[in-house]
């Protein structure tokens, strides 16, 4: 957070730099995204296994210049949020798009009470995995998952 000198109001700043390419717009999945999501499933970097649309998972999508470039599935149970799957269009900047989607998904889950967030797959790409470690995820190679513990913001 940073304080605005003129208003005294705190404003959130992006934790992760935006790519020099056009900014990624992240929003909730809409039924009108179904065709783009089907196309993305066919040719995307895939981490985890996407759930069926009727499985009760929340889906966030990333759009660049109006085109669907990524999607992330989220579920929440108690104080644990899970990221069962992530799809990102194959492109030179796919890792940046994936990290932005994961960061937004983490914010969504934390705002709903998640104290830990589990990515239900261990990415094969070493550079991408290193980026997740920078985002405070820790690998559990035996379980082939990654977990991020959320720091408490209590005033106590």
VOBA-1610 file (N, C-alpha, C; in pm, whole numbers, padded with zeros to 5 digits, always signed):
BEGIN
Unk+00084-00118+00000Unk+00000+00000+00000Unk+00088+00124+00000Unk+00039+00226-00063Unk+00107+00354-00056Unk+00003+00459-00021Unk+00045+00563+00047Unk-00047+00669+00085Unk-00045+00778-00020Unk-00162+00829-00050Unk-00172+00942-00140Unk-00144+01068-00060Unk-00044+01146-00096Unk-00009+01261-00016Unk-00121+01365-00009Unk-00202+01376-00113Unk-00304+01478-00113Unk-00428+01441-00035Unk-00466+01314-00037Unk-00592+01275+00027Unk-00574+01200+00157Unk-00454+01147+00182Unk-00434+01068+00302Unk-00495+00929+00292Unk-00542+00892+00173Unk-00606+00762+00152Unk-00503+00664+00098Unk-00506+00542+00150Unk-00414+00439+00102Unk-00464+00381-00029Unk-00374+00364-00124Unk-00407+00305-00253Unk-00324+00180-00271Unk-00385+00077-00328Unk-00311-00047-00356Unk-00222-00025-00477Unk-00105-00082-00474Unk-00018-00080-00591Unk+00002-00223-00637Unk+00027-00241-00764Unk+00049-00376-00818Unk+00177-00433-00759Unk+00169-00557-00718Unk+00285-00625-00663Unk+00376-00672-00775Unk+00318-00709-00887Unk+00394-00765-00997Unk+00392-00669-01113Unk+00506-00643-01175Unk+00510-00546-01284Unk+00428-00593-01402Unk+00366-00498-01468Unk+00289-00528-01587Unk+00386-00538-01704Unk+00366-00635-01787Unk+00450-00655-01905Unk+00446-00530-01993Unk+00550-00506-02069Unk+00548-00391-02160Unk+00442-00408-02269Unk+00389-00528-02285Unk+00281-00550-02380Unk+00154-00488-02322Unk+00047-00492-02396Unk-00079-00437-02346Unk-00116-00505-02215Unk-00170-00429-02122Unk-00204-00480-01990Unk-00307-00593-01997Unk-00296-00683-01903Unk-00388-00795-01893Unk-00509-00751-01811Unk-00627-00773-01863Unk-00751-00743-01792Unk-00802-00874-01733Unk-00820-00880-01602Unk-00865-01002-01536Unk-01004-00978-01479Unk-01094-01072-01507Unk-01232-01061-01458Unk-01290-01201-01440Unk-01412-01205-01383Unk-01483-01331-01367Unk-01521-01389-01503Unk-01525-01521-01509Unk-01568-01592-01629Unk-01714-01556-01658Unk-01745-01538-01785Unk-01882-01515-01832Unk-01916-01625-01930Unk-02044-01653-01943Unk-02086-01758-02038Unk-02039-01726-02179Unk-02026-01599-02212Unk-01978-01561-02346Unk-01831-01598-02367Unk-01761-01637-02259Unk-01620-01679-02269Unk-01605-01827-02303Unk-01715-01901-02309Unk-01708-02046-02325Unk-01634-02088-02452Unk-01659-02023-02563Unk-01591-02059-02688Unk-01442-02033-02678Unk-01405-01916-02626Unk-01263-01884-02610Unk-01194-01980-02514Unk-01266-02022-02409Unk-01208-02116-02313Unk-01187-02253-02378Unk-01281-02296-02461Unk-01265-02424-02532Unk-01144-02420-02624Unk-01126-02308-02693Unk-01010-02294-02782Unk-00880-02291-02701Unk-00884-02225-02586Unk-00767-02217-02500Unk-00728-02356-02448Unk-00827-02438-02414Unk-00800-02574-02364Unk-00724-02657-02466Unk-00746-02631-02595Unk-00682-02710-02701Unk-00534-02679-02718Unk-00495-02552-02698Unk-00358-02511-02724Unk-00309-02415-02618Unk-00281-02464-02501Unk-00237-02374-02394Unk-00131-02441-02308Unk-00055-02356-02240Unk+00028-02408-02131Unk-00071-02448-02023Unk-00058-02570-01974Unk-00155-02623-01878Unk-00083-02662-01751Unk-00135-02612-01640Unk-00085-02651-01508Unk-00206-02701-01432Unk-00205-02828-01395Unk-00319-02888-01328Unk-00423-02933-01428Unk-00538-02973-01375Unk-00647-03024-01459Unk-00769-02934-01445Unk-00809-02868-01554Unk-00928-02782-01547Unk-01051-02861-01506Unk-01132-02799-01421Unk-01255-02861-01376Unk-01367-02831-01475Unk-01468-02915-01475Unk-01586-02890-01559Unk-01652-02760-01512Unk-01717-02691-01604Unk-01779-02563-01570Unk-01888-02577-01465Unk-01946-02694-01451Unk-02052-02714-01351Unk-01998-02774-01220Unk-01866-02775-01201Unk-01806-02836-01082Unk-01809-02744-00960Unk-01858-02623-00975Unk-01867-02533-00861Unk-01743-02450-00837Unk-01646-02455-00924Unk-01526-02374-00910Unk-01552-02235-00966Unk-01485-02138-00909Unk-01489-02001-00962Unk-01379-01993-01068Unk-01405-01924-01178Unk-01307-01911-01285Unk-01281-01763-01309Unk-01153-01726-01309Unk-01112-01593-01351Unk-01047-01607-01488Unk-01072-01511-01575Unk-01012-01513-01708Unk-00927-01388-01727Unk-00823-01403-01808Unk-00738-01291-01844Unk-00755-01261-01991Unk-00775-01133-02021Unk-00793-01091-02159Unk-00688-00986-02195Unk-00638-00998-02314Unk-00545-00898-02366Unk-00599-00856-02502Unk-00624-00728-02517Unk-00680-00674-02641Unk-00810-00745-02677Unk-00891-00778-02575Unk-01021-00840-02596Unk-01019-00990-02618Unk-00901-01049-02631Unk-00892-01193-02657Unk-00857-01268-02528Unk-00922-01380-02507Unk-00895-01464-02390Unk-00754-01521-02400Unk-00670-01490-02302Unk-00532-01538-02304Unk-00499-01630-02188Unk-00590-01641-02090Unk-00564-01728-01977Unk-00687-01746-01891Unk-00686-01851-01812Unk-00795-01879-01719Unk-00739-01955-01599Unk-00796-01928-01482Unk-00755-01997-01361Unk-00879-02038-01284Unk-00878-02161-01234Unk-00988-02216-01156Unk-00954-02202-01008Unk-01055-02164-00926Unk-01035-02145-00782Unk-01148-02214-00705Unk-01111-02274-00594Unk-01212-02327-00502Unk-01169-02287-00361Unk-01265-02287-00273Unk-01237-02248-00135Unk-01317-02337-00041Unk-01249-02384+00063Unk-01317-02463+00165Unk-01250-02428+00298Unk-01328-02371+00389Unk-01273-02329+00516Unk-01167-02223+00494Unk-01051-02241+00555Unk-00944-02141+00539Unk-00841-02181+00434Unk-00879-02277+00346Unk-00789-02320+00240Unk-00849-02288+00103Unk-00771-02215+00025Unk-00808-02190-00113Unk-00725-02280-00202Unk-00784-02325-00309Unk-00710-02412-00401Unk-00715-02355-00542Unk-00609-02379-00614Unk-00597-02343-00755Unk-00578-02475-00830Unk-00688-02538-00869Unk-00675-02669-00934Unk-00615-02664-01074Unk-00632-02551-01145Unk-00584-02548-01282Unk-00561-02406-01331Unk-00470-02399-01427Unk-00435-02274-01492Unk-00407-02304-01638Unk-00469-02229-01727Unk-00441-02239-01871Unk-00395-02103-01920Unk-00289-02100-01998Unk-00239-01974-02053Unk-00201-01998-02199Unk-00245-01906-02283Unk-00213-01912-02426Unk-00063-01922-02446Unk-00022-02007-02537Unk+00120-02022-02566Unk+00170-01897-02636Unk+00260-01828-02569Unk+00318-01706-02623Unk+00448-01680-02548Unk+00533-01592-02599Unk+00659-01564-02529Unk+00638-01512-02387Unk+00529-01443-02358Unk+00505-01387-02225Unk+00412-01469-02138Unk+00397-01598-02166Unk+00298-01678-02094Unk+00323-01682-01943Unk+00449-01682-01900Unk+00479-01691-01757Unk+00431-01567-01683Unk+00444-01451-01743Unk+00398-01327-01683Unk+00246-01328-01669Unk+00178-01373-01773Unk+00031-01382-01769Unk-00011-01478-01659Unk+00055-01593-01651Unk+00022-01693-01549Unk+00042-01636-01409Unk+00152-01565-01385Unk+00176-01507-01252Unk+00072-01402-01218Unk+00031-01321-01316Unk-00072-01220-01291Unk-00204-01288-01254Unk-00240-01394-01325Unk-00363-01467-01292Unk-00356-01528-01152Unk-00242-01587-01119Unk-00225-01647-00986Unk-00232-01539-00878Unk-00169-01425-00901Unk-00173-01316-00803Unk-00316-01270-00780Unk-00392-01254-00886Unk-00531-01210-00873Unk-00615-01316-00804Unk-00591-01443-00836Unk-00664-01552-00771Unk-00634-01555-00622Unk-00508-01532-00585Unk-00471-01528-00443Unk-00545-01415-00371Unk-00551-01298-00433Unk-00625-01186-00374Unk-00772-01222-00355Unk-00830-01287-00454Unk-00971-01328-00448Unk-00992-01424-00331Unk-00904-01523-00318Unk-00919-01623-00211Unk-00893-01562-00073Unk-00792-01479-00060Unk-00761-01416+00069Unk-00876-01326+00113Unk-00938-01256+00018Unk-01050-01169+00053Unk-01170-01249+00103Unk-01168-01378+00081Unk-01276-01466+00128Unk-01230-01555+00243Unk-01117-01519+00306Unk-01074-01585+00428Unk-00969-01694+00416Unk-00911-01712+00300Unk-00809-01817+00286Unk-00682-01780+00363Unk-00634-01874+00443Unk-00508-01856+00516Unk-00395-01931+00446Unk-00430-02023+00359Unk-00331-02094+00278Unk-00392-02119+00141Unk-00305-02121+00043Unk-00349-02140-00096Unk-00265-02251-00156Unk-00333-02351-00207Unk-00266-02467-00266Unk-00281-02465-00417Unk-00168-02473-00486Unk-00166-02494-00630Unk-00154-02644-00648Unk-00256-02705-00707Unk-00264-02851-00709Unk-00182-02917-00818Unk-00073-02855-00855Unk+00019-02914-00952Unk+00155-02849-00932Unk+00257-02924-00961Unk+00394-02872-00954Unk+00437-02842-01097Unk+00450-02714-01133Unk+00485-02681-01272Unk+00619-02742-01314Unk+00625-02788-01439Unk+00748-02846-01494Unk+00850-02738-01529Unk+00803-02623-01571Unk+00891-02515-01615Unk+00967-02456-01496Unk+01099-02468-01498Unk+01182-02422-01385Unk+01172-02271-01361Unk+01171-02194-01469Unk+01163-02048-01455Unk+01029-02008-01395Unk+00923-02074-01440Unk+00791-02042-01386Unk+00783-02082-01238Unk+00838-02198-01205Unk+00840-02242-01066Unk+00919-02144-00979Unk+01030-02092-01031Unk+01108-01993-00957Unk+01026-01866-00933Unk+00945-01828-01031Unk+00858-01712-01014Unk+00756-01735-00904Unk+00706-01857-00894Unk+00610-01889-00786Unk+00680-01887-00650Unk+00804-01932-00645Unk+00878-01924-00519Unk+00896-01779-00477Unk+00916-01690-00574Unk+00925-01546-00545Unk+00792-01491-00493Unk+00682-01558-00526Unk+00549-01516-00480Unk+00512-01585-00347Unk+00612-01641-00279Unk+00596-01707-00149Unk+00526-01843-00155Unk+00522-01906-00270Unk+00476-02045-00277Unk+00594-02134-00242Unk+00567-02246-00181Unk+00670-02345-00148Unk+00630-02477-00210Unk+00728-02545-00268Unk+00701-02671-00337Unk+00698-02787-00240Unk+00607-02879-00265Unk+00602-03007-00195Unk+00616-03112-00306Unk+00741-03149-00334Unk+00767-03239-00446Unk+00701-03375-00427Unk+00694-03423-00304Unk+00632-03553-00279Unk+00484-03553-00317Unk+00414-03444-00287Unk+00271-03434-00320Unk+00247-03370-00457Unk+00356-03322-00522Unk+00348-03254-00650Unk+00252-03136-00645Unk+00263-03057-00539Unk+00183-02936-00522Unk+00271-02822-00475Unk+00212-02704-00470Unk+00279-02588-00413Unk+00181-02520-00318Unk+00232-02463-00209Unk+00146-02400-00109Unk+00201-02264-00074Unk+00109-02171-00055Unk+00143-02037-00009Unk+00066-02012+00120Unk+00138-01982+00226Unk+00074-01943+00352Unk+00058-01793+00351Unk-00061-01746+00388Unk-00092-01605+00387Unk-00059-01546+00522Unk+00017-01440+00520Unk+00052-01373+00644Unk-00070-01306+00704Unk-00084-01318+00834Unk-00197-01256+00904Unk-00178-01106+00909Unk-00288-01035+00894Unk-00284-00889+00901Unk-00359-00840+01024Unk-00366-00921+01127Unk-00434-00882+01251Unk-00356-00772+01321Unk-00429-00686+01390Unk-00366-00579+01465Unk-00322-00628+01604Unk-00356-00751+01638Unk-00326-00804+01772Unk-00181-00823+01798
//
